[in-house]
Amino acid sequence: MAGEIEERLRPLVVASYPATLAGLSLAAMQVTGKVAPTILTILLGSTGILFLISSFAGFFHVLYPTRRYLWTTMGIAFILGLSSSLLSVIATTIWLTSGP
């Protein structure tokens, strides 16, 4: 009985990891507000979108495991999201240390 419940929840668990990172990215975008440079807003927004794409691809890959393009999409979107997140951190550091 417990194994059946875990199997039904597996797509949600797989999708929750990148979705959490997307939420953190969008929360950072909200905190920086309108005073943030445009490039930082674009980087944070693209990070959130890439992690959401990864999350949806992971969710559907668990439901349809024979479709390899979902696994590929999940991996590529996740790596691009991590790269965009790293660039966002660098841009935020530069923005905060540059002063008024």
Buried (B, 14 or more C-beta within 10 A) or exposed (E): EEEEEEEEEEBEEBBBEBBEBBBBBBEBBEEBEEEBBEEBBBBBBBBBBBBBBBBBBBBBBBEEEEEEEBBEBBBBBBEBBBEBBEBBEEBBEEBEEEEE
